[in-house]
Amino acid sequence: MNKLRQSLRRRKPAYVPEASRPHQWQADEDAVRKGTCSFPVRYLGHVEVEESRGMHVCEDAVKKLKAMGRKSVKSVLWVSADGLRVVDDKTKDLLVDQTIEKVSFCAPDRNLDKA
């Protein structure tokens, strides 16, 4: 009876650490190296921050941007080994051209799903 019960139990798939799955990110890495990695985004603007690390810094920056009341701009974020570029989707104007050396971190906002 015990063998029958064990055979009917669902088995969880074995956990494989992310470091052991380099193939999963291979396409993204190739796209970044080629400069073809892009994401559709809504550009809120930019603000200067006091610190260069921490989730609270990103969250405070988003609050400031939202408080300004400006409309977000439909844009495309291009990620390359050299830097980050944000291009207006309609007019194709360059909104941001940031070298990768100036980027210290990136973090999601815990209060807003889309930030």
Secondary structure, DSSP 8 states (H G I E B T S, - for coil): -HHHHHHHS--------GGG-HHHHHHHHHHHHHT-EEEEEEE------S-S--HHHHHHHHHHHHHHT---EEEEEEE-SSEEEEEETTT--EEEEEEGGG-------SS-TT-
